[in-house]
Amino acid sequence: MSRWNVVLSVLLGFSSGMFAWYLSPRLAAAQQLGRTARVISAQKFILVDEHGVQAGIFGFDKNGRPEITLLGPDGNVIWSTELRTERIAH
């Protein structure tokens, strides 16, 4: 194969790829930069702050019951919907 055939093949392949990329419809991505999804489904969501520190959890407990937990800056639970079996003294 001559040198010109290789160069021409590479250029045609590159230009064909660019042509197809510009003309093809954009496929939906799971998450696009700068856009927010309207619906997200999962078994567990973890809310994190701008530093990646957990601030809350929305999911299921070990028995499969729904639970929401809010965490303080130190990581300790400050509020939770966890069902408790012990009696609270008044």
C-alpha positions in Angstrom: 0.0 0.0 0.0 1.5 3.3 -0.9 2.0 6.2 1.5 -0.7 8.3 -0.3 -3.3 5.5 0.2 -2.6 5.4 3.9 -2.8 9.2 4.2 -6.0 9.4 2.1 -7.6 6.6 4.1 -6.9 8.3 7.4 -8.2 11.7 6.2 -11.3 10.2 4.7 -12.0 8.2 7.8 -11.6 11.2 10.1 -13.7 13.5 7.9 -16.5 10.8 7.6 -16.5 10.4 11.4 -16.8 14.2 11.9 -19.5 14.4 9.2 -21.5 11.7 10.9 -21.1 13.2 14.3 -22.4 16.6 13.2 -25.4 15.2 11.3 -26.5 12.5 13.6 -29.2 13.3 16.2 -27.8 13.6 19.7 -28.6 10.6 21.9 -30.0 11.2 25.3 -27.3 10.9 28.0 -27.9 9.8 31.6 -26.6 13.1 32.7 -25.5 16.1 30.6 -23.3 18.8 32.0 -25.2 21.9 33.0 -28.6 20.2 32.9 -30.6 18.6 35.7 -32.6 15.4 35.3 -36.3 15.7 36.0 -36.7 12.2 37.3 -34.2 10.0 39.0 -35.0 6.6 40.3 -32.9 4.5 42.7 -33.2 2.4 45.8 -31.0 4.9 47.8 -30.1 8.6 47.4 -27.2 10.2 49.3 -27.2 14.0 49.6 -23.7 15.4 49.7 -22.5 19.0 50.0 -20.0 20.7 47.6 -17.1 18.9 49.4 -18.6 15.5 49.0 -19.6 15.2 52.7 -22.8 13.3 53.3 -25.6 15.5 54.6 -28.6 13.1 54.2 -29.8 9.7 53.1 -33.1 8.8 51.5 -33.6 5.1 51.0 -34.6 1.9 52.8 -33.5 0.5 56.1 -32.3 -3.1 56.5 -35.9 -4.4 56.8 -37.0 -2.7 53.6 -38.9 0.2 55.2 -38.5 3.7 53.7 -36.3 6.0 55.7 -35.0 9.5 55.6 -32.0 10.5 57.6 -30.4 14.0 58.0 -26.8 14.2 59.1 -25.0 17.1 60.9 -21.6 18.5 59.8 -19.9 15.9 62.1 -21.7 13.0 60.4 -24.0 12.2 63.3 -27.7 11.7 62.8 -29.7 14.9 63.6 -33.1 13.7 62.4 -34.5 10.5 61.0 -37.8 8.8 60.2 -36.4 5.5 61.3 -39.1 3.5 63.1 -38.0 2.8 66.6 -39.2 -0.2 68.7 -38.2 1.1 72.1 -40.5 3.3 74.1 -39.7 7.0 74.5 -39.9 8.2 78.1 -41.8 11.5 78.6 
